[in-house]
Amino acid sequence: MPGKPPTPRPGLTTYKLSSNENPYPPLPGVVEAAMRAAEAMNRYPDMGNSALYAALSSSLDVPVEDLAAGTGSVALIYQLFNAFCEPGDEVIYAWRSFEAYPIAATAAAAVSVKVPVLADGRHDLDAMAAAITDRTRVVIVCTPNNPTGPAVTQSSLDAFLAKVPPHVLVVVDEAYLEFVRMDDAIDGLATYRAHSNVVLTRTFSKAYGLAGFRVGYAVGPAPLAGALRAVSLPFGVSSVAQAAAIASLASSDALFERVDALVAERDRVVAAVRAAGRELPEAQGNFVWFPLGERTAEFAAAADELGIVVRPFAGEGARVSIGETEANDRLITLAQTFPR
């Protein structure tokens, strides 16, 4: 289900807090790079993503052969399932988690095995390990978990990986990794280097603010990354998207300033909402999760009345992105006034 735009309200600025978009404009130099690339829109993009791979290789200190690009990290999830699953094979992931997982599994004719998250929104990695069968081909660890918010620690991931058979692919979905602020945070690159069956998926849509250009990438051992490239959509990542991503990588100082500001806003919102007497899971992405159960739709309607649109999951809860300060202030007001 696509995120809905806010209901227009005369005299009131409305805000979309339903899609985890970055409220900041593009990083310095990105618009200029995109405009230059757009001047050659009559030509096909570089299907090999060679300049983007070179920039990522330099930035991450990984071989080019270990990279695969796609139209956002969600496309790479689809490619992973298509590359590694035959009809009837199983994919395991936490639930609730990213909405695209069951859709991608269905598209690959795979069987979804949903392992409920713990009461605090965290992955139940022990249960996920116990759910592995001889039909399991892929396990996804979404960290921080969208939409509940907590992130997996390195020690818990290491313990989990020790239980996973080497022929089972483990995908560490790190769409929100730049926002993580916690002890024992995952070092995704070190993890992939230590395991032949681990692939990382990342995106330029969130922290880098390129949601409208659709560009993400995977990092994994060369045979796995090569399989992803083999099933990718030809010319999927446009020339403009590649140019914008490369320019974004060159603006790391500005990126971290913006991410730090968003994290500070996230922490302010969490503290204020908890001070209002509401329980929130740990928030490690650029969003917060309200476990509202059957009152979710009522909460979403009340948010809309205040000029903010949130992401409701019927009967479970609402995910709310961290946006502009005014939007966040309205969310705090909602948390304070919404009946418990």
Residue pairs with C-beta under 8 A, 6 or more apart in sequence:
1 99
3 16
3 18
3 19
3 309
3 311
4 18
4 309
5 16
5 309
6 14
6 15
6 16
6 304
6 307
6 308
6 309
7 14
7 304
7 309
8 14
9 307
12 307
13 307
13 326
14 307
14 308
14 309
15 307
15 308
15 309
15 323
15 324
15 326
15 327
15 330
16 308
16 309
16 321
16 323
17 303
17 308
17 309
17 310
17 311
17 320
17 321
17 322
17 323
17 327
17 331
18 309
18 310
18 311
18 319
18 320
18 321
19 211
19 311
19 321
20 146
20 176
20 206
20 285
20 286
20 287
20 319
20 321
21 205
21 206
21 209
21 211
21 321
21 323
22 206
22 207
22 208
22 209
22 211
22 258
22 262
22 286
23 262
23 322
23 323
23 324
23 327
24 209
24 258
24 262
25 209
26 34
26 209
26 210
26 244
26 248
27 208
27 209
27 247
27 248
27 251
27 254
27 255
27 258
28 251
28 254
29 247
29 250
29 251
30 210
30 244
30 247
30 248
30 251
32 247
33 243
33 244
33 246
33 247
34 213
34 240
34 243
34 244
34 247
36 243
37 239
37 240
37 242
37 243
37 244
38 239
38 240
40 239
41 239
41 240
43 239
44 235
45 235
45 237
45 238
45 239
45 242
46 239
46 242
47 234
47 235
49 69
49 237
49 242
51 242
51 246
52 69
52 215
52 217
52 237
52 242
52 245
52 246
53 64
53 67
53 69
54 64
55 245
55 246
55 249
55 250
56 62
56 67
56 217
56 249
57 63
57 64
57 67
59 249
59 252
60 189
60 219
61 189
62 189
62 219
63 222
65 222
65 225
65 226
66 192
66 219
66 220
66 221
66 222
66 225
67 217
67 218
67 219
67 225
68 76
68 79
68 217
68 218
68 220
68 225
68 226
68 228
68 229
68 232
69 215
69 216
69 217
69 218
69 232
69 236
69 237
69 242
70 76
70 79
70 215
70 216
70 217
70 218
70 228
70 232
70 233
70 236
70 237
71 214
71 215
71 216
71 233
71 236
71 237
71 241
72 203
72 205
72 214
72 215
72 216
73 173
73 175
73 201
73 202
73 203
73 205
73 216
73 217
73 218
74 98
74 100
74 104
74 216
75 214
75 216
75 232
75 233
75 236
76 201
76 216
76 217
76 218
76 228
77 98
77 100
77 101
77 104
77 140
77 171
77 173
77 201
78 100
78 104
78 107
78 108
79 228
79 231
79 232
80 138
80 169
80 171
80 199
80 201
80 218
80 228
81 91
81 104
81 105
81 107
81 108
81 110
81 138
82 107
82 108
82 231
83 227
83 228
83 230
83 231
84 137
84 138
84 169
84 227
85 91
85 105
85 108
85 109
85 110
85 137
85 138
86 109
86 137
87 109
87 110
88 109
88 110
88 111
88 135
89 110
89 111
89 135
89 136
89 137
89 138
90 110
90 111
90 112
90 113
90 133
90 135
90 136
90 137
91 101
91 105
91 108
91 110
91 111
91 112
91 113
91 136
91 137
91 138
91 139
91 140
92 113
92 115
92 128
92 131
92 132
92 136
92 138
92 139
92 140
93 101
93 112
93 113
93 114
93 115
93 128
93 139
93 140
93 141
93 142
94 114
94 115
94 116
94 117
94 123
94 124
94 128
94 140
94 141
94 142
94 145
95 114
95 115
95 116
95 117
96 117
96 147
96 148
96 313
96 316
97 117
97 140
97 142
97 145
97 146
97 147
97 148
98 142
98 146
98 173
98 175
101 112
101 140
102 112
102 114
105 111
105 112
106 112
110 137
110 138
111 135
113 131
113 136
115 123
115 124
115 127
115 128
115 131
116 124
116 127
117 123
117 124
117 145
117 148
118 124
120 150
120 281
120 282
121 145
121 148
121 149
121 150
121 281
121 282
121 289
121 291
122 145
122 148
122 150
122 152
122 281
122 282
123 141
123 142
123 143
123 145
123 150
123 152
125 141
125 152
125 156
125 157
125 159
125 160
126 160
128 139
128 141
128 160
129 160
129 163
129 164
132 139
132 163
132 164
132 165
132 168
136 168
137 168
137 169
138 168
138 169
138 170
138 171
139 164
139 168
139 169
139 170
139 171
140 170
140 171
140 173
141 152
141 157
141 160
141 170
141 171
141 172
141 173
142 173
142 175
143 151
143 152
143 157
143 172
143 173
143 174
143 177
143 180
143 186
143 284
144 150
144 151
144 176
144 177
144 179
144 180
144 283
144 284
144 285
145 151
146 175
146 176
146 285
146 287
146 319
147 287
147 289
147 311
147 313
147 317
147 319
148 281
148 289
148 317
149 280
149 281
149 282
149 283
149 284
149 285
149 287
149 288
149 289
150 281
150 282
150 284
151 180
151 182
151 185
151 186
151 282
151 284
151 285
152 186
153 182
153 183
153 184
153 185
153 186
154 184
154 185
154 186
154 187
154 191
155 184
157 172
157 186
157 191
158 191
161 170
161 191
161 195
161 198
164 170
164 197
166 196
166 197
167 197
168 197
169 197
169 198
169 199
169 224
170 195
170 197
170 198
170 199
171 198
171 199
171 200
171 201
172 186
172 188
172 191
172 192
172 198
172 199
172 200
172 201
173 201
174 186
174 188
174 200
174 201
174 202
175 201
175 202
175 203
175 205
175 206
175 216
176 206
176 207
176 284
176 285
176 286
177 186
177 188
177 202
178 206
178 207
178 255
178 259
179 206
179 207
179 259
179 262
179 263
179 266
179 284
179 285
179 286
180 186
180 284
181 263
181 284
182 282
182 284
188 200
188 219
189 200
189 219
191 198
191 200
192 198
192 199
192 200
192 219
192 220
192 221
196 221
197 224
198 220
198 221
199 218
199 219
199 220
199 221
199 224
199 225
199 228
200 218
200 219
200 220
201 216
201 217
201 218
202 216
202 217
202 218
202 219
203 215
203 216
203 217
204 210
204 213
204 215
204 216
204 244
204 245
204 248
205 211
205 214
205 215
205 216
206 285
206 286
207 255
207 258
207 259
207 286
208 245
208 248
208 255
209 248
209 258
210 241
210 244
210 245
210 248
213 238
213 240
213 241
213 244
213 245
214 237
214 238
214 241
215 237
215 241
215 242
215 244
215 245
218 225
218 228
219 225
220 228
248 255
262 286
262 322
265 322
265 325
265 328
266 283
266 286
266 287
266 288
266 322
268 328
269 288
269 322
269 328
269 331
269 332
270 280
270 283
270 288
272 332
272 335
272 336
273 280
273 288
273 331
273 332
273 335
274 280
276 332
276 335
276 336
277 340
278 290
278 335
278 340
279 291
280 288
280 289
280 290
281 289
281 291
283 289
286 321
286 322
287 319
287 320
287 321
287 322
288 319
288 320
288 322
289 317
289 318
289 319
289 320
290 296
290 299
290 317
290 318
290 319
290 320
290 335
291 316
291 317
292 299
292 316
292 317
292 318
293 315
293 316
293 317
294 315
296 312
296 313
296 314
296 315
296 316
296 317
296 318
297 312
297 314
299 310
299 312
299 318
299 334
299 338
300 309
300 310
300 312
300 318
302 334
302 338
303 309
303 310
303 318
303 320
303 330
303 331
303 334
306 330
306 333
306 334
307 330
308 320
308 323
308 327
308 330
308 331
308 334
310 318
310 319
310 320
310 331
311 318
311 319
311 320
311 321
312 318
313 319
320 331
322 328
